[in-house]
Amino acid sequence: MADDMAGKTASTPEPVTLTVCLTCRREGADPEGARPGAILHAALAEAGMPEGVALRGVECLSSCKRGCAVALVGGAERWTYVYGDLDPDQHVPEILEGAAAYAATADGVVPWRERPQTFRKQSVARIPPAKFFSEE
C-alpha cells in the first residue's frame, strides 16, 4: 500500500520534524568532548531546515550502537524513519536533502532511487503510520 502512494505529494501535509539524538556518541569518541549528536544538531541548525521541516533535539533515540541518529516524523499519514551511523562532518547535506524529499510526500515514502545514499544504506527502522493501526 505504501509503495502505491510513493512520490505523491500531500494535499494538506502535516508538519515534518527532523529529530536528532543529542546524546549520541560514536565508539571511540572522546568522553570529555562535545557529543557528536549535539554537533550534528548544531550543524543542521546552522545550515537551515528545508521548507516544512522543523528541527528538534532529544536526549536519546535508543540507537546507541548506530549513533549519530536522527528520526524523520511526519504525522499520522506518514511512515517514520530512523537513520544512524551519521557523521556531523559528512552527512548534513544528505540529511537535509532527504528531509526535504520526505516532507514533499504524502506518506513519507521517498522512492528508493530518489533517496540520498545515506538514507538508502543507513536506515535503522521504518515505523508504520498511526493510521495503519486506527483502521483495525
Phi and psi in degrees as a GROMACS rama.xvg file:
@    title "Ramachandran Plot"
@    xaxis  label "Phi"
@    yaxis  label "Psi"
@TYPE xy
-61.6052  -37.7796  ALA-2
-67.6584  -26.5035  ASP-3
-65.0156  -27.9074  ASP-4
-95.6057  -5.65769  MET-5
-54.8599  132.092  ALA-6
87.8947  -11.2744  GLY-7
-77.5168  140.522  LYS-8
-90.1097  150.475  THR-9
-75.1049  136.541  ALA-10
-75.9502  -40.0234  SER-11
-131.235  78.5057  THR-12
-65.4289  139.925  PRO-13
-78.2566  156.024  GLU-14
-60.554  148.466  PRO-15
-109.072  137.768  VAL-16
-120.759  128.293  THR-17
-97.3764  110.235  LEU-18
-101.306  128.841  THR-19
-115.159  131.414  VAL-20
-73.1943  118.113  CYS-21
-80.2282  -21.2175  LEU-22
-95.4752  -2.48899  THR-23
-56.7976  134.751  CYS-24
-143.58  116.304  ARG-25
-69.2284  155.623  ARG-26
-56.7362  135.269  GLU-27
89.0281  -5.34819  GLY-28
-71.9154  148.675  ALA-29
-62.4162  118.368  ASP-30
-64.2205  -21.4767  PRO-31
-93.363  -14.2508  GLU-32
-82.2421  174.293  GLY-33
-61.4523  141.374  ALA-34
-73.9114  133.374  ARG-35
-55.902  -31.8984  PRO-36
-63.1761  -41.4873  GLY-37
-67.8951  -36.3217  ALA-38
-65.0551  -42.43  ILE-39
-62.2177  -44.4573  LEU-40
-58.9837  -46.6029  HIS-41
-62.7648  -40.454  ALA-42
-65.5101  -40.0562  ALA-43
-66.944  -41.7855  LEU-44
-61.9725  -42.1738  ALA-45
-66.4703  -38.2925  GLU-46
-69.8695  -29.8142  ALA-47
92.0252  136.186  GLY-48
-81.0064  148.333  MET-49
-64.3518  160.899  PRO-50
-56.6056  134.1  GLU-51
83.4866  6.14196  GLY-52
-122.012  128.585  VAL-53
-104.93  147.64  ALA-54
-104.051  136.124  LEU-55
-143.062  141.92  ARG-56
-105.668  145.232  GLY-57
-132.501  160.814  VAL-58
-70.2162  -33.7269  GLU-59
-160.783  135.094  CYS-60
-104.015  6.73708  LEU-61
56.8807  41.5494  SER-62
-127.626  41.8597  SER-63
-57.29  -35.6402  CYS-64
-75.3969  -9.83287  LYS-65
-122.767  21.452  ARG-66
-70.4933  154.007  GLY-67
-70.5459  146.16  CYS-68
-128.168  148.569  ALA-69
-135.477  159.411  VAL-70
-130.453  139.982  ALA-71
-108.108  119.592  LEU-72
-124.86  133.964  VAL-73
-138.182  32.6899  GLY-74
91.5587  -173.13  GLY-75
-70.1728  -17.5235  ALA-76
-95.7099  -16.5447  GLU-77
-107.51  148.199  ARG-78
-66.0015  149.879  TRP-79
-105.88  140.555  THR-80
-124.906  142.786  TYR-81
-117.971  130.829  VAL-82
-121.426  144.009  TYR-83
-133.523  -175.475  GLY-84
59.9049  36.9705  ASP-85
-93.4885  140.603  LEU-86
-111.262  122.647  ASP-87
-60.8245  -23.5555  PRO-88
-86.1223  -16.4683  ASP-89
-115.956  -37.4884  GLN-90
-100.453  -0.956654  HIS-91
-56.1806  -48.9172  VAL-92
-59.5408  -40.4612  PRO-93
-70.1502  -35.9429  GLU-94
-63.1524  -44.1493  ILE-95
-65.0973  -40.8759  LEU-96
-62.0383  -45.4461  GLU-97
-66.1472  -39.0737  GLY-98
-64.4481  -40.4873  ALA-99
-64.7431  -42.7973  ALA-100
-64.473  -41.931  ALA-101
-61.2839  -45.4914  TYR-102
-63.3869  -25.1833  ALA-103
-82.2543  -2.50036  ALA-104
-101.627  157.68  THR-105
-81.9505  -29.952  ALA-106
-117.491  -1.08352  ASP-107
84.9894  -1.03495  GLY-108
-95.8842  107.138  VAL-109
-90.1529  127.687  VAL-110
-51.3889  140.1  PRO-111
-47.5053  -50.1611  TRP-112
-69.5276  -16.2971  ARG-113
-93.8061  -4.94643  GLU-114
-81.1349  145.265  ARG-115
-61.0323  151.975  PRO-116
-51.3076  -42.3967  GLN-117
-58.7163  -39.9367  THR-118
-76.6145  -20.6982  PHE-119
-76.2576  -39.7005  ARG-120
-100.279  -18.3171  LYS-121
-119.703  29.3575  GLN-122
-75.0973  132.367  SER-123
-96.9161  -40.6417  VAL-124
-154.946  151.029  ALA-125
-126.648  118.863  ARG-126
-112.769  128.789  ILE-127
-63.6801  153.187  PRO-128
-66.3301  154.298  PRO-129
-59.5709  -30.6099  ALA-130
-60.8176  -26.8381  LYS-131
-62.218  -35.2221  PHE-132
-85.4092  -23.0994  PHE-133
-81.6472  -12.8276  SER-134
-86.7996  -9.01957  GLU-135
